[in-house]
Amino acid sequence: MNRATVLPAGAIGLALAVLAVVVATRGPQAQGGPAEPAAPPASRGSPLDDLPEHAMPFLHYTRPERLFFTTPNEYRGPGRASTELEGDAEVRMGLLAPLDGPAKAYGIEMQRGAELAVKERNEKGGVRGKPVRLFSRDDKGTMSDAANGAVALIHDDRVVAILGTVHSGNTHVLARVALKCETPMLTSISTDPTISQHSIPWTFRCLVDDQPQGRAIAKYVFETKRYTKVCTMWFNNKYGRMGIQELRNIARRLGHPVLYDLSFNPGDTDFTSQLTKVKESGAEALVLWGLYKEIAGIVRQARAMGLPAELVGGDGFVSQAFLEAAGPAAEGVVATYPYDVDAKSPQNVAFVEAFTRAYGHAPDSFGAHGYDAMNVLLAAVEQGGQNRARVRDALAVTTDFPGVTGPITFDNVGNDKRKPPLARVVGGRFVPVAD
């Protein structure tokens, strides 16, 4: 999920990272030349697969001449012949996240999930008989630290793959470093759709991104509830701008353009101006896209003003912290719901017990997806060995991996193919909404 505040130092850090990558030497190569896939892989699905016909771009004017993302990303370099990491006595895995600063709550929960996955794997004998060691680097929520941390994980810590990061801007930086260094990366939080839309074969995501989330909300608002008068309020950063985009576009294509498209800034506490416009517009629904602190404030003030519009939003604020901050005002709020802590699958029941025992509280979506992501990476290393390119190949064909958040399958661009469910706050808890 994108929670980025881009600092001026970001460009400097990225430039230094690319320079470090360029001068870094590749590992030793086995004799016999590069190993190539036997044949182009079959299509595994596209990010456009769940886009309804009526929501197709430019539908009222023309048909698309060509659709993108219809074939799998491919890697055709020499990396499959590398023996650089095979002699290591341990399997080294990397984690890049904000472990300090304003977004540390997200990064720490992701780290806890990953650490639990590593601990459990080692208790079962590790990977291919070798112990697993997790190396964590703090990106502090800045692009410069993300760039430097990614390079350090790859060249100093010699990790096989990287889990990270939280801010989508930082994850974009990680993706570029991963491309240059030919190292697989998997994000479990960043929801910016464009992270996986650059044909970078090293990039994967095990969380539903903002486009399917926007489509799910649009289906609920315009089809299930049959609303025609909708307003939007979104976080004025990349996360908010990218997140609300799909809902806004679908509304326009359906002939129900949003009445007011309003933004708010990080740290805002007074939303009277925006909510007054929403109330005066007669909106039937207000779609919110942001993080828990500001959304909780909006919800409280909306209820205090007697706003009749139904409150609906993306998963960025879905947390216990939101429920506590919003209090009784949260009742009835609907949001995309990527993880149900009360799910009764054997994997999730065991995970919740283990996580709660280890950390003293139940896991949230960030901890659960961090746990799943690390387990997906470890399964790929089990299949591909300590070879980054072969781990990438194993990730690319991940199908129905039994995660605690649900079965995980990657499409042509390494994106999670799941459709996001919805939940409503009932009795102070998020309760899944039946389809």
Secondary structure as UniProt FT lines:
FT   HELIX           9..23
FT   TURN            31..32
FT   TURN            47..50
FT   HELIX           53..55
FT   TURN            57..61
FT   HELIX           79..81
FT   TURN            84..87
FT   STRAND          91..97
FT   TURN            102..103
FT   HELIX           104..123
FT   TURN            124..125
FT   TURN            128..129
FT   STRAND          132..138
FT   TURN            140..141
FT   HELIX           143..151
FT   HELIX           152..156
FT   STRAND          161..164
FT   HELIX           168..181
FT   STRAND          185..187
FT   HELIX           193..196
FT   TURN            201..202
FT   STRAND          203..205
FT   HELIX           210..218
FT   HELIX           219..224
FT   STRAND          230..235
FT   HELIX           238..253
FT   TURN            254..255
FT   STRAND          261..264
FT   TURN            266..267
FT   HELIX           272..281
FT   STRAND          285..289
FT   HELIX           292..304
FT   TURN            305..306
FT   STRAND          310..313
FT   HELIX           315..317
FT   HELIX           320..326
FT   HELIX           327..330
FT   TURN            331..332
FT   STRAND          334..336
FT   TURN            341..342
FT   HELIX           346..359
FT   HELIX           365..384
FT   HELIX           388..396
FT   STRAND          401..403
FT   TURN            404..405
FT   STRAND          406..408
FT   TURN            412..413
FT   STRAND          422..426
FT   TURN            427..428
FT   STRAND          429..432
//
